[in-house]
């Protein structure tokens, strides 16, 4: 998706081995639709060349305040005024200290000091050794730059170039991209708590077999990401899927419908919005064998008895918090035919204010879809598009109704 279409970013590089990640980050910004102007400190040029960054950004790289390409010799003014945001990645401990004290002895720090703070935000992706990161001076500086209005994107944890392990790694390019995209999204759900269920459930027959469905969880994960982008505190209860957790989302992994209900009920008691996208198995084997069921040579299949699983959406929608209007519930219906009729009936049966219908199983595992919104006023379609775009549109609809 072209999530940064029309945005102009200044990507600043300071000295650190994490500059190798900045090349991939630059490429990711460009692929997301942004125009990228790279500005490098002298120390950054010791780790990666301006030629590399120019090739990836398709723009000349700036490194000197005295660059003759600027007729007025004021690149710190010209470049900062053009930007929608300045992203420093990596942001070294030394550079962060400069920002705290308002030092401006080279082009990048000059730009940060000269930028219109009410119009050009500053986003920092720190990168340094774990001891440097935890040092009281660094922590004081981080607190001060945040108080001065900069946005800190955090750091990763793991093995560092020096051979030590701990906090201080620069976030991966995909993580920074996700954070920058989120930064530009409207904060429609700021201060709200959103609970999302996603993916299939798995009901065991024996230790190696079970009943499940084709749900990939992609729609639910996209909704969790979109809600977090909109400023919400998000909890995601996920069935057995192999998807990365969206940035900033609290994830609870479950397998069966009963496990999902056990995780959902206490979370719903604290939530403002519940969006039930999970494809919960309607039935489960009445008993699960404790050993693998073997063929007996007779050609006869084992006889399985089934029992109904709990209805998670109906249970939460009937809770005191939902009935009193403090919890807004959204259901999903994946249907193979007669989508509108089935969605209307399910909304009434579950007693939820909003029901979202989509045609399955053709959309299971796909990256795009189309949604039908059904409420007391009627029906409205969100046209086919990428699931993340649909998720953002759905979050906007939910925000209107709160």
Wavefront OBJ file of the C-alpha trace (Angstrom):
o trace
v 0.000 0.000 0.000
v 1.091 3.567 -0.713
v 0.567 4.588 2.912
v 2.883 7.605 2.621
v 1.678 8.851 -0.759
v 2.186 12.610 -0.996
v 4.403 12.825 2.086
v 7.865 14.379 1.930
v 10.247 13.022 4.559
v 13.709 14.146 5.550
v 15.616 11.023 6.583
v 18.540 11.980 8.812
v 21.435 9.586 9.455
v 23.848 10.014 12.364
v 26.936 7.969 13.176
v 26.351 4.307 13.998
v 26.545 0.830 12.549
v 22.729 0.870 12.302
v 23.147 3.071 9.209
v 23.042 -0.140 7.196
v 19.360 -0.427 8.178
v 18.740 3.127 7.008
v 19.285 2.041 3.414
v 16.422 -0.450 3.679
v 14.320 2.126 5.531
v 14.827 4.681 2.764
v 13.733 2.138 0.189
v 10.670 1.254 2.299
v 9.650 4.918 2.547
v 9.946 5.330 -1.221
v 7.945 2.147 -1.899
v 5.258 3.474 0.461
v 4.902 6.532 -1.765
v 6.988 9.121 0.091
v 9.592 11.384 -1.422
v 12.719 11.151 0.719
v 15.478 13.695 1.197
v 18.493 12.154 2.924
v 20.697 14.304 5.159
v 23.820 12.710 6.683
v 26.271 13.750 9.354
v 29.996 13.356 8.733
v 30.024 10.430 11.177
v 27.213 8.698 9.270
v 29.291 8.850 6.085
v 31.881 6.662 7.836
v 29.335 3.829 7.916
v 27.444 4.174 4.598
v 28.136 6.279 1.532
v 25.995 9.151 0.232
v 26.116 7.403 -3.154
v 24.142 4.478 -1.725
v 21.516 6.718 -0.168
v 21.238 8.820 -3.316
v 20.590 5.720 -5.403
v 17.853 4.569 -3.013
v 16.171 7.955 -2.552
v 16.579 9.158 -6.160
v 17.600 12.546 -4.758
v 20.972 14.194 -4.064
v 22.155 13.660 -0.484
v 22.992 16.658 1.698
v 25.748 16.696 4.295
v 27.140 20.209 4.458
v 25.651 23.490 5.542
v 27.729 25.132 2.804
v 26.321 23.047 -0.072
v 26.618 25.185 -3.211
v 23.440 23.660 -4.691
v 21.413 25.995 -2.478
v 21.535 29.507 -4.014
v 21.014 31.172 -0.642
v 23.361 28.813 1.257
v 20.526 27.925 3.608
v 19.797 24.202 3.226
v 18.858 24.040 6.932
v 15.954 26.382 6.143
v 15.033 25.205 2.668
v 15.029 21.461 3.381
v 13.218 21.668 6.710
v 10.422 23.879 5.331
v 9.652 21.324 2.598
v 9.276 18.381 4.994
v 6.148 16.772 6.409
v 8.395 15.160 9.030
v 12.058 14.701 9.898
v 12.955 11.123 10.800
v 16.368 10.547 12.397
v 17.341 6.889 12.025
v 19.725 6.082 13.531
v 19.692 8.758 16.222
v 22.936 8.395 18.180
v 23.370 9.236 21.862
v 25.567 12.185 20.883
v 22.989 13.572 18.463
v 20.186 13.259 21.016
v 22.357 15.186 23.506
v 22.819 17.886 20.843
v 19.071 18.228 20.462
v 18.621 18.646 24.214
v 21.079 21.529 24.353
v 20.075 23.144 21.063
v 23.516 22.676 19.554
v 23.648 23.199 15.810
v 27.185 22.689 14.507
v 26.372 20.751 11.324
v 23.512 20.580 8.816
v 21.276 17.942 10.407
v 21.229 19.483 13.884
v 20.765 22.898 12.298
v 17.702 21.599 10.455
v 16.207 20.139 13.628
v 16.693 23.418 15.472
v 15.425 25.571 12.595
v 12.373 23.488 11.706
v 8.908 24.970 12.423
v 8.084 22.818 15.471
v 4.337 23.346 15.072
v 4.359 22.044 11.487
v 7.334 19.716 10.987
v 7.408 16.902 13.560
v 10.648 15.221 14.616
v 10.729 11.426 14.980
v 13.736 9.689 16.527
v 14.804 6.044 16.178
v 17.661 5.752 18.705
v 20.549 3.313 18.215
v 23.412 2.724 20.632
v 25.179 0.242 22.909
v 23.065 -1.108 25.771
v 25.194 0.612 28.417
v 24.918 3.926 26.592
v 21.156 3.425 26.324
v 20.694 2.738 30.042
v 23.061 5.494 31.219
v 21.229 8.100 33.343
v 22.456 10.920 31.091
v 20.908 9.273 28.023
v 17.642 8.589 29.811
v 17.484 12.213 30.983
v 18.140 13.396 27.438
v 15.449 11.121 25.996
v 12.931 12.426 28.509
v 13.855 16.007 27.641
v 13.619 15.648 23.861
v 10.217 14.002 24.323
v 9.155 16.899 26.570
v 10.369 19.270 23.847
v 7.974 17.636 21.380
v 9.996 14.943 19.610
v 8.434 11.513 19.084
v 10.572 8.598 20.297
v 10.039 5.409 18.321
v 11.748 3.211 20.917
v 14.521 0.660 20.513
v 14.831 -3.042 19.910
v 16.374 -5.678 22.144
v 18.901 -8.268 21.070
v 22.463 -8.909 19.954
v 24.446 -5.757 19.211
v 27.364 -5.165 16.855
v 29.732 -4.942 19.823
v 28.836 -8.509 20.795
v 26.757 -7.549 23.812
v 23.033 -8.210 24.147
v 20.344 -5.885 25.440
v 18.313 -2.768 24.704
v 19.539 -0.116 22.288
v 19.314 -1.672 18.821
v 17.635 0.479 16.211
v 14.185 -0.815 15.348
v 13.919 -2.825 12.156
v 12.994 -0.805 9.037
v 9.547 -2.423 8.830
v 8.832 -1.402 12.427
v 9.912 2.189 11.822
v 7.837 2.328 8.648
v 4.787 1.085 10.571
v 5.338 3.726 13.262
v 5.783 6.542 10.739
v 2.640 5.485 8.848
v 0.745 5.369 12.162
v 2.013 8.835 13.046
v 0.155 10.348 10.087
v -3.158 8.550 10.768
v -6.047 10.460 12.416
v -6.239 9.745 16.178
v -9.942 8.902 16.126
v -9.784 6.444 19.037
v -7.325 8.260 21.302
v -7.933 7.256 24.908
v -10.126 4.267 23.974
v -9.474 0.598 24.723
v -10.188 -1.786 21.857
v -10.425 -5.583 22.028
v -10.139 -7.626 18.813
v -10.463 -11.375 18.298
v -8.879 -12.808 15.157
v -8.089 -16.028 13.322
v -9.589 -19.500 13.607
v -10.022 -21.700 16.635
v -8.765 -25.288 16.813
v -10.778 -28.025 18.502
v -8.793 -31.175 19.282
v -9.988 -34.634 18.252
v -6.845 -36.312 19.542
v -3.258 -35.108 20.172
v -2.509 -34.737 16.435
v -5.876 -34.007 14.806
v -8.463 -31.320 15.175
v -11.256 -29.253 13.655
v -10.456 -25.775 12.400
v -11.187 -23.516 9.412
v -9.400 -21.502 6.743
v -9.405 -18.123 8.492
v -5.954 -16.521 8.199
v -6.532 -13.808 10.806
v -5.372 -11.092 8.379
v -8.527 -8.980 8.700
v -8.469 -9.052 12.492
v -4.765 -8.236 12.645
v -5.317 -5.353 10.216
v -8.113 -4.024 12.442
v -5.875 -4.271 15.513
v -3.190 -2.294 13.685
v -5.693 0.307 12.439
v -7.131 0.767 15.937
v -3.639 1.251 17.361
v -2.863 3.757 14.586
v -6.029 5.604 15.614
v -4.617 6.038 19.121
v -6.360 3.196 20.949
v -4.884 0.829 23.504
v -5.404 -2.488 21.708
v -5.620 -6.081 22.955
v -5.636 -8.813 20.297
v -6.856 -12.318 21.178
v -5.527 -14.518 18.377
v -6.260 -18.068 17.410
v -3.505 -20.261 15.904
v -2.104 -18.092 13.092
v 1.413 -17.292 11.869
v 1.198 -13.500 11.681
v 3.444 -10.872 13.277
v 1.918 -8.837 16.082
v 1.156 -5.245 15.027
v 3.360 -2.634 16.699
v 2.130 -1.525 20.097
v -0.600 -4.190 20.334
v -0.924 -6.560 23.312
v -1.412 -10.094 21.981
v -2.935 -13.103 23.754
v -2.574 -16.426 21.910
v -5.256 -19.102 22.289
v -6.253 -22.279 20.476
v -9.803 -23.383 21.277
v -13.090 -21.483 21.456
v -13.240 -21.978 25.214
v -9.723 -20.579 25.594
v -10.711 -17.610 23.442
v -13.763 -16.937 25.601
v -11.669 -17.192 28.781
v -9.246 -14.590 27.402
v -11.941 -12.352 25.924
v -14.324 -11.918 28.865
v -11.902 -10.235 31.303
v -10.469 -8.065 28.521
v -13.986 -7.034 27.429
v -14.736 -5.943 30.985
v -12.095 -3.197 30.520
v -12.725 -2.342 26.855
v -14.670 0.421 25.131
v -14.918 -1.411 21.785
v -15.080 -5.143 21.015
v -14.554 -6.244 17.397
v -15.118 -9.989 16.944
v -13.461 -11.001 13.674
v -12.419 -14.485 14.814
v -13.877 -17.447 12.942
v -14.856 -19.443 16.015
v -15.683 -23.123 15.517
v -19.381 -23.698 16.162
v -18.826 -27.217 17.484
v -16.123 -29.291 19.139
v -15.753 -33.033 19.808
v -17.570 -33.898 23.027
v -14.430 -35.687 24.182
v -10.874 -35.564 22.857
v -8.823 -38.762 22.834
v -5.635 -38.607 24.912
v -3.811 -40.769 22.354
v -3.801 -40.747 18.550
v -6.822 -42.600 17.201
v -5.557 -45.525 15.095
v -7.154 -47.406 12.225
v -8.514 -50.757 13.380
v -8.371 -52.465 9.973
v -12.146 -52.767 9.627
v -12.536 -49.816 7.299
v -14.903 -48.188 9.777
v -14.396 -44.519 10.656
v -14.473 -43.589 14.337
v -17.795 -42.218 15.577
v -17.427 -38.704 16.915
v -19.983 -36.918 19.059
v -20.050 -33.113 19.006
v -21.113 -30.417 21.399
v -21.750 -26.729 20.758
v -19.030 -24.208 21.540
v -19.741 -21.034 23.518
v -20.927 -18.054 21.455
v -18.258 -15.472 22.268
v -19.864 -12.501 20.530
v -23.312 -13.149 21.986
v -21.835 -13.680 25.453
v -19.953 -10.384 25.409
v -22.862 -8.511 23.789
v -25.116 -9.691 26.638
v -22.717 -8.501 29.341
v -23.715 -5.611 31.592
v -21.024 -3.383 30.100
v -22.368 -3.885 26.563
v -26.046 -3.658 27.523
v -25.407 -0.379 29.363
v -23.750 1.092 26.274
v -20.232 1.322 27.725
v -18.954 -1.396 25.346
v -19.611 -1.038 21.612
v -19.728 -4.489 19.990
v -18.995 -5.249 16.342
v -19.598 -8.689 14.892
v -18.343 -10.294 11.676
v -20.156 -12.725 9.406
v -18.304 -14.671 6.729
v -20.939 -16.138 4.425
v -20.822 -18.242 1.272
v -24.108 -16.821 -0.098
v -26.976 -14.391 0.652
v -24.568 -12.143 2.528
v -26.952 -9.275 3.297
v -29.772 -11.501 4.547
v -27.488 -13.591 6.746
v -25.709 -10.498 8.102
v -29.021 -8.823 9.025
v -30.233 -11.956 10.762
v -26.978 -12.416 12.654
v -26.963 -8.806 13.848
v -30.443 -9.203 15.302
v -29.657 -12.598 16.782
v -26.436 -11.443 18.433
v -27.968 -8.083 19.430
v -24.999 -5.998 18.341
v -25.192 -2.441 16.949
v -22.935 -3.169 13.977
v -22.401 -6.337 11.953
v -19.766 -6.578 9.202
v -20.371 -9.091 6.433
v -17.897 -10.518 3.956
v -18.019 -13.351 1.468
v -16.014 -16.406 2.496
v -14.208 -18.700 2.105
v -12.864 -17.039 -1.054
v -11.474 -14.130 0.963
v -9.767 -16.325 3.591
v -6.015 -15.765 3.331
v -6.374 -13.030 0.695
v -4.873 -9.571 1.151
v -7.980 -7.771 -0.088
v -11.698 -7.953 0.550
v -14.944 -5.962 0.477
v -17.135 -5.355 3.524
v -20.849 -4.843 4.060
v -21.772 -2.766 7.117
v -25.164 -3.617 8.590
v -26.736 -1.569 11.378
v -30.193 -0.424 12.467
v -30.276 2.167 9.656
v -29.573 -0.304 6.863
v -26.584 -1.444 4.846
v -23.526 0.212 3.341
v -20.652 -1.345 1.406
v -16.976 -0.545 1.834
v -15.645 -1.305 -1.680
v -12.987 -3.896 -2.332
v -9.497 -2.914 -1.292
v -6.514 -4.015 0.792
v -7.546 -5.335 4.190
v -5.592 -2.640 6.019
v -7.440 0.072 4.065
v -10.744 -1.624 4.927
v -9.681 -1.861 8.561
v -8.979 1.880 8.690
v -12.358 2.611 7.119
v -14.079 0.341 9.643
v -12.264 2.008 12.552
v -13.459 5.379 11.252
v -17.039 4.057 11.153
v -16.760 2.728 14.704
v -15.332 6.032 15.929
v -18.371 7.867 14.502
v -20.695 5.666 16.526
v -18.998 6.047 19.914
l 1 2 3 4 5 6 7 8 9 10 11 12 13 14 15 16 17 18 19 20 21 22 23 24 25 26 27 28 29 30 31 32 33 34 35 36 37 38 39 40 41 42 43 44 45 46 47 48 49 50 51 52 53 54 55 56 57 58 59 60 61 62 63 64 65 66 67 68 69 70 71 72 73 74 75 76 77 78 79 80 81 82 83 84 85 86 87 88 89 90 91 92 93 94 95 96 97 98 99 100 101 102 103 104 105 106 107 108 109 110 111 112 113 114 115 116 117 118 119 120 121 122 123 124 125 126 127 128 129 130 131 132 133 134 135 136 137 138 139 140 141 142 143 144 145 146 147 148 149 150 151 152 153 154 155 156 157 158 159 160 161 162 163 164 165 166 167 168 169 170 171 172 173 174 175 176 177 178 179 180 181 182 183 184 185 186 187 188 189 190 191 192 193 194 195 196 197 198 199 200 201 202 203 204 205 206 207 208 209 210 211 212 213 214 215 216 217 218 219 220 221 222 223 224 225 226 227 228 229 230 231 232 233 234 235 236 237 238 239 240 241 242 243 244 245 246 247 248 249 250 251 252 253 254 255 256 257 258 259 260 261 262 263 264 265 266 267 268 269 270 271 272 273 274 275 276 277 278 279 280 281 282 283 284 285 286 287 288 289 290 291 292 293 294 295 296 297 298 299 300 301 302 303 304 305 306 307 308 309 310 311 312 313 314 315 316 317 318 319 320 321 322 323 324 325 326 327 328 329 330 331 332 333 334 335 336 337 338 339 340 341 342 343 344 345 346 347 348 349 350 351 352 353 354 355 356 357 358 359 360 361 362 363 364 365 366 367 368 369 370 371 372 373 374 375 376 377 378 379 380 381 382 383 384 385 386 387 388 389 390 391 392 393 394 395 396 397 398 399 400 401 402
